[in-house]
Amino acid sequence: MSAVAVALRAPATAATRVREGRARVKPLWVAIAFVVVIVLLTHGYNMLHFPYLEDDEGTYFSQGWAVFHLGKLAPYTYFYDHAPLGWIQIALWQALTFDHRIEYAMGSGRILMLLFQLGSALLVLAIGRRATGRISVGVFAATIFSLSAFGIFYHRRILLDNIATFWLLLSIYMLVGRVTLRRVWISAAAIGVAVLSKEVAIAALPALAILVARQVPRPSRPFAVIGWLGL
């Protein structure tokens, strides 16, 4: 009799789990939609005209243009000696958009920065949620990140820092919550891209290495830390 009762309860239990899973997913999608709207409103509005075009933007955008059009990392002798992966990503964007221009050539570059800002804000949301288990914490962090006056001014510009920030946040995201070796390797690759996009990201290496050591289970900790640093 008890076996029959268990068998009859099993489908109900499974259905309950499905409903609970859907109930958890719905607030997350609402949070994602909220952050997307915030970013589009605060960083998308008038982004082609504010702030003023700055010389660094022209430098990075022209260096990106030179990658595929001239086969060089810069269109002229003088260059800033930054790591080149940042404007190589700009070059890939130029190739994917077929050099279509939005009012002016660098307008497409500012659209790319909007996409990086959107990705960065969603990563901030994900980091807060994964680190604390609370969606509200992630939403609060992403909202502050998106409403920052500093960010609204600088994150719109075609700057290597904005590209590196996205990859840095991706590296951090991979190291919060339950961390597997696969996440460690992805984190290592992401911080590598961040450093090669703007070398200032190297300042985060010590903190991230400590995070790897803290998050990975003890038996695989030495392998994870050495592998992460090596990558």
C-alpha positions as CSV (number, residue, x, y, z in Angstrom):
1,M,0.0,0.0,0.0
2,S,2.8,2.4,0.9
3,A,4.6,1.6,-2.4
4,V,1.4,2.5,-4.3
5,A,1.1,5.7,-2.4
6,V,4.7,6.7,-3.2
7,A,4.1,5.9,-6.9
8,L,1.0,8.1,-6.9
9,R,2.8,11.0,-5.2
10,A,5.8,10.9,-7.5
11,P,4.2,12.6,-10.5
12,A,2.8,15.3,-8.2
13,T,6.3,15.9,-6.8
14,A,7.8,16.2,-10.2
15,A,5.1,18.6,-11.3
16,T,5.7,20.6,-8.1
17,R,9.4,20.9,-8.9
18,V,8.6,22.1,-12.4
19,R,6.3,24.8,-11.1
20,E,8.9,25.9,-8.5
21,G,11.5,26.1,-11.2
22,R,9.2,28.2,-13.4
23,A,8.4,30.4,-10.4
24,R,12.2,31.1,-9.9
25,V,12.8,31.7,-13.6
26,K,10.1,34.3,-14.0
27,P,11.5,36.9,-11.6
28,L,14.9,36.5,-13.2
29,W,13.6,37.3,-16.6
30,V,11.8,40.3,-15.2
31,A,15.1,41.4,-13.6
32,I,16.9,41.0,-16.9
33,A,14.3,43.0,-18.8
34,F,14.4,45.7,-16.2
35,V,18.2,46.0,-16.5
36,V,18.1,46.0,-20.3
37,V,15.5,48.9,-20.2
38,I,17.6,50.9,-17.7
39,V,20.7,50.5,-19.9
40,L,18.9,51.4,-23.1
41,L,17.4,54.5,-21.6
42,T,20.4,55.8,-19.7
43,H,23.2,54.9,-22.2
44,G,21.3,54.7,-25.5
45,Y,19.5,58.1,-25.4
46,N,21.5,60.7,-27.4
47,M,24.6,58.5,-27.3
48,L,25.7,59.6,-30.8
49,H,26.0,63.2,-29.6
50,F,26.9,63.1,-26.0
51,P,29.6,63.3,-24.8
52,Y,31.6,65.1,-27.4
53,L,33.8,62.9,-29.6
54,E,37.2,62.6,-28.0
55,D,40.6,62.0,-29.7
56,D,41.1,58.6,-28.2
57,E,37.9,57.4,-29.8
58,G,39.1,58.4,-33.2
59,T,42.5,56.7,-32.5
60,Y,41.0,53.3,-31.5
61,F,38.4,53.4,-34.2
62,S,41.0,54.1,-36.9
63,Q,43.3,51.5,-35.6
64,G,40.4,49.0,-35.8
65,W,39.9,50.1,-39.4
66,A,43.5,49.5,-40.2
67,V,43.4,45.9,-39.1
68,F,41.4,44.6,-42.1
69,H,41.8,47.5,-44.5
70,L,45.6,48.0,-44.2
71,G,46.7,44.7,-42.6
72,K,48.3,46.7,-39.8
73,L,47.6,47.5,-36.2
74,A,47.7,51.3,-36.8
75,P,47.1,53.5,-39.8
76,Y,50.2,55.6,-39.1
77,T,53.6,55.4,-37.4
78,Y,52.5,56.8,-34.0
79,F,50.4,54.6,-31.8
80,Y,49.6,54.4,-28.1
81,D,51.4,51.1,-27.4
82,H,48.3,49.5,-25.8
83,A,47.7,45.8,-26.2
84,P,45.9,45.4,-29.6
85,L,43.1,43.0,-28.9
86,G,40.7,45.8,-27.9
87,W,40.7,47.5,-31.3
88,I,40.9,44.1,-33.0
89,Q,37.4,43.5,-31.5
90,I,36.4,46.9,-32.8
91,A,37.7,45.8,-36.2
92,L,35.6,42.6,-36.1
93,W,32.5,44.8,-35.3
94,Q,33.3,47.0,-38.3
95,A,33.6,43.9,-40.5
96,L,30.3,42.4,-39.2
97,T,28.4,45.7,-39.7
98,F,30.0,46.1,-43.2
99,D,31.2,49.6,-42.2
100,H,27.6,50.8,-42.2
101,R,27.5,54.3,-40.8
102,I,25.1,55.8,-38.3
103,E,25.1,59.6,-39.0
104,Y,29.0,59.4,-38.9
105,A,31.5,56.6,-39.1
106,M,32.3,56.4,-35.4
107,G,28.6,56.2,-34.6
108,S,28.8,52.4,-35.1
109,G,31.6,52.4,-32.6
110,R,29.3,54.0,-30.0
111,I,26.7,51.4,-30.7
112,L,29.3,48.7,-30.0
113,M,30.0,50.4,-26.7
114,L,26.3,50.3,-25.9
115,L,26.4,46.5,-26.5
116,F,29.4,46.1,-24.2
117,Q,27.6,48.3,-21.5
118,L,24.5,46.1,-21.8
119,G,26.6,42.9,-21.4
120,S,28.5,44.4,-18.5
121,A,25.3,45.4,-16.7
122,L,23.8,42.0,-17.1
123,L,27.1,40.4,-15.8
124,V,26.9,42.7,-12.7
125,L,23.3,41.4,-12.3
126,A,24.4,37.8,-12.6
127,I,27.4,38.3,-10.2
128,G,25.2,39.8,-7.5
129,R,22.6,37.1,-7.9
130,R,25.1,34.2,-8.0
131,A,27.2,35.5,-5.1
132,T,24.3,36.1,-2.8
133,G,21.4,33.9,-4.1
134,R,19.2,37.0,-4.3
135,I,18.0,38.5,-7.5
136,S,17.3,41.8,-5.8
137,V,21.0,42.3,-4.9
138,G,22.0,41.8,-8.6
139,V,19.3,44.2,-9.8
140,F,20.5,46.8,-7.3
141,A,24.1,46.5,-8.3
142,A,23.3,46.6,-12.0
143,T,21.1,49.6,-11.5
144,I,23.8,51.5,-9.7
145,F,26.3,50.5,-12.4
146,S,24.0,51.7,-15.1
147,L,23.0,55.0,-13.4
148,S,26.5,56.0,-12.5
149,A,27.2,59.6,-13.9
150,F,30.8,58.5,-14.5
151,G,29.6,55.6,-16.5
152,I,27.0,57.5,-18.5
153,F,29.8,59.9,-19.6
154,Y,32.6,57.4,-20.2
155,H,30.9,54.1,-21.0
156,R,29.4,55.6,-24.2
157,R,32.8,56.4,-25.6
158,I,34.8,54.1,-27.9
159,L,37.4,53.3,-25.2
160,L,39.4,50.1,-24.6
161,D,38.5,50.3,-20.9
162,N,34.9,49.6,-21.7
163,I,35.8,46.5,-23.7
164,A,38.2,45.3,-21.0
165,T,35.5,45.8,-18.3
166,F,33.1,43.4,-20.0
167,W,35.8,40.6,-20.1
168,L,36.9,41.3,-16.5
169,L,33.3,41.0,-15.3
170,L,32.9,37.8,-17.2
171,S,36.0,36.4,-15.5
172,I,34.6,37.4,-12.1
173,Y,31.2,35.8,-12.8
174,M,32.9,32.5,-13.6
175,L,34.5,32.5,-10.1
176,V,31.4,33.2,-7.9
177,G,28.9,30.6,-6.7
178,R,29.7,26.9,-7.3
179,V,33.0,26.8,-9.3
180,T,34.0,23.9,-11.5
181,L,37.3,23.5,-13.3
182,R,35.6,24.4,-16.6
183,R,34.5,27.7,-15.1
184,V,38.1,28.3,-13.9
185,W,39.4,27.9,-17.4
186,I,36.7,30.2,-18.9
187,S,37.6,32.8,-16.2
188,A,41.3,32.5,-17.1
189,A,40.5,33.0,-20.8
190,A,38.3,36.0,-20.1
191,I,40.8,37.8,-17.9
192,G,43.4,37.1,-20.6
193,V,41.2,38.8,-23.2
194,A,40.6,41.7,-20.7
195,V,44.4,42.3,-20.2
196,L,45.0,42.1,-23.9
197,S,42.2,44.6,-24.5
198,K,43.5,47.1,-22.0
199,E,46.6,46.2,-20.0
200,V,45.3,48.0,-16.8
201,A,43.1,44.9,-16.2
202,I,46.2,43.1,-15.1
203,A,45.8,44.9,-11.7
204,A,42.9,42.5,-11.0
205,L,45.0,39.3,-11.3
206,P,46.0,39.0,-7.6
207,A,42.4,39.4,-6.4
208,L,41.1,36.9,-9.0
209,A,43.8,34.4,-8.2
210,I,42.8,34.5,-4.5
211,L,39.2,34.1,-5.6
212,V,40.2,30.9,-7.5
213,A,41.9,29.5,-4.5
214,R,38.9,30.2,-2.2
215,Q,36.2,28.9,-4.5
216,V,37.7,25.7,-5.9
217,P,37.4,22.6,-3.7
218,R,40.6,21.8,-1.8
219,P,41.6,18.6,-3.7
220,S,41.8,20.4,-7.0
221,R,42.9,23.8,-5.7
222,P,46.7,23.7,-6.7
223,F,45.9,22.4,-10.2
224,A,43.2,25.1,-10.6
225,V,45.3,28.0,-9.4
226,I,48.4,27.0,-11.4
227,G,46.2,26.3,-14.5
228,W,44.4,29.6,-14.1
229,L,47.6,31.6,-13.8
230,G,49.1,29.7,-16.7
231,L,46.2,30.5,-19.0
